Amino acid sequence: MNRLFAEMVGDPATAGGGERRRFPVAVANWGLWRVRTRALAAFVVCVDMVALAATIVVAVLVPLPLTGSARFAVLAAGLLVSAELSRSAERGRGETLLGQGFGTPWVFAGAVVLPPVPAVVLAVVSGAHRWLRVRRRAPYRQVFEVAATALAVLLAGRFLAWAVPVPPSSLGDVRLMGLLVVAAVVFTLVDAALTGVVRGYPQGVAGLLFDVALGIALAWAVVDSPLVVPLLAAALVVLHRGGVGATPRAEPTADPGTGALTASAWWDAARAQPAPAYSVLVLDLDRFGDVNALHGRRIGDAVLLAIADALRDEVRSADLVGRSGGGEFAVFLPGTKPFDALAIAERIRLRVASTAVALKAPYGSPQFAWATVSVGVAARPADGDTADAVFAAAVKAVRRAKAGGRNRTVCAE
């Protein structure tokens, strides 16, 4: 890397305050340790361990019946096929009345009709598909959400096993339907409560209830009328692709190059946020025009995508990540105080500085582009009473960061 290039896009040895990370999978570099507080990191680990331990205990104590593999196959196949058909809609969809993930109805149906271990496996299959095919986020976050869902599955399933000791041959009984509704409430409350702690923002209970209501219908179809399952799967695909019940937060338009919200979608969602206090980050890629001029648009687009991925990994699911244009991004942090926003901004800045983008290397020698960003931080109500005023304050702060030498974080005055 020549001197001009190092000055232009930054070197993580200086931008990150240390050496380049040779072993990104080392425990010390896990994204888990960059969450807001140590208590939150401990909570994530505890939920993961409890879910694993509970699954092992149930696997030992509850014998796996010889029958039931056909039901698992039907649910797993239906989940994967319908999820693939809805994948393009899922990538750009926020939260709607259908909840936040396509697999929830199938997973809850598994909690009702499957033994506990296969039901947990179905939850893992759903989470793995979402991570591999829909949206890759920080691994710790994806593992945690699967663990939370697994606990919800186990608790709902154990409630039904206690209430109905002998598996019924039909789910059409009125009493059974009432018990399924109670199990749905248990599943919803457990999953929403656990994930809400880490999101820092309450998950939509209405969306989850809508999902598990569809799950009750799927469970009934699997037991009483398997031929109806494909019809319900098709209905789920149509509902998800149509974004039923979408709110301003639910129908964002994604930037095609980065997957972040477009500027108009970000503004619509930010202005519709009910949070009385929030923070806004404005990030501007340092010398982005020089990156395009020296290495071409392909590398410039790759750098933008790498920054967008880093942003998504470092913020919560409820936070809004948008691209303002060029090399500028904006992040809306609901319920975040200025000091916490500054810590998040610094974490993002260091993460970007240590993110490499591979170049086309002559003669097989590896070469990488290292980008840096300048960040402006502003908050409501300290820096303005409206989203427009807070954003303007963050823009002024990022300009001061640029004038002060780039690759730094500055708070609004």
N, C-alpha and C positions, 0 to 999 in steps of 0.2 A: 504494500500500500504506500503510494508515494505521499509526499508531504502535503501537496495540494489537496489530494483526495481525503487525507486524514483530517485536514482543517475543515474541509467542506462538509463532510457527513459525520464527523466526530469519531473518536476512538473510545471504546468502552473502558480502556485502561484509565483514561482521565475522566471521561464523562460519568462513569459509574463509580468512580472513587476507588478503583481496585483493579485486579487482574481480570482478564477475560475468563469467562466460565468455561473450563475445559470439560467439566462433567455436569451438564445441566440437570441430570437426573439425581445428583447427589441430594441427600436428605436436607442439607442446609439450604438448598436452592428451591425446595418445594414451595409452590404458591401458597400452601396452607399457612406458612409462617408469615405471610404478608397480609393476613386478614386484620380487621380493625383492632382487635384486642387479643391478648393471650387467653383470656377466658373464653372467647369465641372459638379460638383454635382448639382449646381443650374440649369444648362442647361438641365440636365436629368429630374429634377423635372418639369421644365417649359414645356418641350415637353410632358411629361406625362399628365400634367394638361390641356394643350392646346388640346391634343387629346381627353381627356375625355369631356372637355367643348364643343368642336366642335361636338362630337358625340351626346351630349345631345341637343345642339341647332338644329342640323339637324333632330334629332328624333322628336322635337317639331314642326319644321317648315315644314318638308316634310312628308306628310301623307303616311302611309304604305299601299300600295295597297293590296286588298284582294287576288289577284292572284300573282304568283311569287314564292310561297313556293316550287313548284316542281323543279324550277331551283336551288333554294338554296339546296334542298335535293340532287339533282344530283351532284352539285359541292362539297358539304360537303362529300358525300359518296365517290365520286371519289378521293378526296384529301386524306381521311383517309385510304382507301383501298390501293391506290398506294403508299402512304407514308409507310404503314406497309410493303409492299412488298419490298420497297427500304431501310428499316431501317438499315439493317446490312451494306449496302454500305455507307449510310449517316454517320454512326458513325465513320468510319475511313477515310472519304473523306474530303479533304480540299476544296479550291475554284477551280472550273473548269469553262469552258465556260457555264455551267449550273447554275452558280451563287452559292450562299452559302446555300440556303434552298430549299427543294423540293417543298414547298407549294406556291412559288411565282407565277407560271403560273396560278394556281387555284385561288389565291387571286386576281390577276389582272383580270381574267375572271369574277370574282364576281363584281369587280368595274365597269365592262362594262355592265353586264346584270342584276344586282341586284339593288334594292333600297339601299341607303347609309347605313342604319343601319344593314340590313342583310349582306352587304358586309364587314362591320367592324367586325361583329360577325364571319364571315368566317376567317378573319385575326386572330382573337383571337383563334379560333379553331386550326388553323395552328400552331400558337405559342405555344399553350398548348400541342399539340401533340409532337412538337419538344422538349419541355422541359421535358415532362413525359416519352417519349419513345425513344428519340434519344440521347440527351446530356443535362445533368443538369448543368447549370451555375448559377452564382449569380442571384437571382430573380430580382434584380433591372435592370440587364442588359437585361434579357429576356422581362421584362415588357416594358422597353424602346424601344426595337426593335419592339415589337408589336405596341406600340404607334406611332413610326415613320412610320411603314407600314400603320397603320390606317389613319394617316394624308395624306399619299400618295394616299391611296384609296379614301378618301373623295375629295381631290383636283382633281384627275383624273375623278372621277365620276361627280363632279360638273361641270367640263369643258364640259363633254359630254352632261350633262343635259342642259347647256347653249347653246351649239352648235346644239343640236337636242332636242328641247322641247318636241316633241311627240315621245315616244319610238317606234322605227321601228319594223316592223314585220319580217324584214330580215336584215342581216348585210353584204349581198353580194354586195351592191352598192359601186361603186368606191369612191364616195365622203365620204361615211361612213368609208371605209377602211382608207382613208387619215386622217380622224378625230381620228380613233383608233390609228394610228401611233403617232399623236400628243399627245394623252392621254398617250400612252406608254412612250413617252419621259418625260412628266410631272411626271408620277409615278416614273420613274427611277431616275430622278434628285432629286426629293424630298427625296426619300428613301436613296439614296446614300449620299446626302449631310448631312442629319441628323445623320445617323449611322456613317459616316466617322469622324465626330467630336469626338464621344466617342471612336471609335476604335483607334483614333490617327494615322490612316493609311487609305488611300483612298480605298473605296470598289470598286471592279471591275465593272465599268459601263458596260463593254462589256458583262459580265456574266448576269447582270440584264436585259439588252436589249434582250439577247437571251431568258431569261425566259419569259419576257413579250410578245415577239414575239410568243412563244408557247401559252401564255395566250390569244392572239388574236385568234389563231386557236381554242382554247377551247371555247371561247366566241361565235365564229361563229357556232361551232358544237352544242352548247347548244340551240341556237336560231333557226338555220336553219335545222340542221340534228342531233338530239339527239342520234341516233344510232351510230354516228361516235365517240361519247365521249369515249366509252370503248376502241376503237382502239387507240385514242390519248393517253389515260391513259396508255395503254400497251406500247406504244412507249416511253412515258416519263419514265416508269419504266426501260425499256431496256437501254435508254440513261444514266440514273443516275447510274444504276448498272454497266454500262460499263465505267463510268467516262469520258464522251466525252470531248475532248479538254483539258485533264489534263496537267498541267505544273508540274515542279519539286515540286512546293509548293502544287500541287493539289492531288498528289497520295502518301501521306505518309503511311507508314506501321505502324500500331498501335501496341504498346506493349500489349499483351493479358491480362496481369494482371492489368494494370493501365490505359490503353487507351491513354497514352502518346506516342509520336513518338519513334520509335526505334532509336538506336544510328546512324545507317546508314542513315535512313530517315531524322533525325534531321540535320546531316551534309550536306546531299544533299540540303535540303531546306535552311540551313543557308548560304552555299556557293553561292547559287543562288540569294540571296537577293540583290536588287539593292541599298539599303540604304547606303549612303556614311558614315553615322555615326550611330553607334549602340552600345549596351551594351550586355554583356553576364553574366549570373548568373550561378554559379555551386553550387549546394546544396548537402550536404552529410549527410545522417541520422546518428546521433550520436549513436555509439555502436549498429549498426544494427545486427551484428553477435550475440551479447548477447541477443537481442530481440528474434531472431529465436531459440537460444539455450534454453532460459528459457521458452518460451511460444509456440514454435513450428512454423512451416511454415505458418499455417493458419493465426495466429495473425500477423506474419511478413508481409504476403501479404496484410492483411487488413490495416496495418499501411502504407504500400506503396501506396495503393489505396487512403487512406485518404489524404496523402500528395499530390498526383497527383490531386485530386479534389480541394484541397486548392489552388494549383498553378493555375489551370484553372480558378478558381473564382477570383483570385487576379490580373491576367494579362489580356491584351486585346485580342480580337479575332485574331488579326494579329500576335501576339507574338507566338513563337514556344516553346512548352514545350516537352522536350524529356527525356527519361530515359537512362542514360549512362551505367547502369548495377549495380547490387547489390542495395545499398541504395543511389545511386547517380543520381541526376537529373540535367538537364541543361535547361536554359531558354534564348532564343534569343529575344532581345528587339530592334526592328528596330526604328531608329530615336530617341533613348532615350539617354540623356546626363548622364554622370557619377553620378551627384548629384541626379537626378531623379531615376536612377537605384539603388542607395544606399537606397533611401526611399522605393522603391518597395521591395528590398531585406529584409529590416527590417520589412516591413508590412507582408511579407510572413513568416518570421521567427516567428513573434509573433502569426500569425494565426495558424501555425503548432503547436506551443507550447500550444495553447489553444484548440486543436482538440483532442477529446477523441475517443478511440477505445474500444468498449465493449469486455470484457473477458467473458468466460464461468464461471459464478459465482456459487459456491457451496452454497447450502441451500438458494438460492434465493437472496443472498446479492449482490448488484451490484458492479462490479469492472471494472476499466477502465485502459487502457494503455495510457500514455501521452508521445508523442515523441517530440524530438527537432532536429533541423538541424543546421549545420554550413554552412555559405554561403560565397562564394568568388565572388567579383564583379570586372569586367574589362570592358574596353570600347575601341572602335576605334574612333579616331586614337591615343588616349592618350597611350594605352598599346599595340598597335600593328596595323599593316596595313592589316592583313588578319584574317579571322575567326579562323584559326588554332592558330595564335599567340595570339589573344585575349583570346581564350579558355584556352590556356596554362597559361596565366597570371592569369586567374580566378582560375585555379586549384592550382597554387602556393598560391593564397590568401586563398583558403579554407583550405589548409594544415596549414597555419599560424593560421587560426581560430581554427582548431583542437588543435594545439600545445598550443594555448593561453587559453584553458579551455573549448572549445566546446560551442555550443549554442550561437554563436555570428556571426556578419557580419564583414568581413574584405575586404577592397579595395586593388586592385593590387598596387604595388609600382612602 
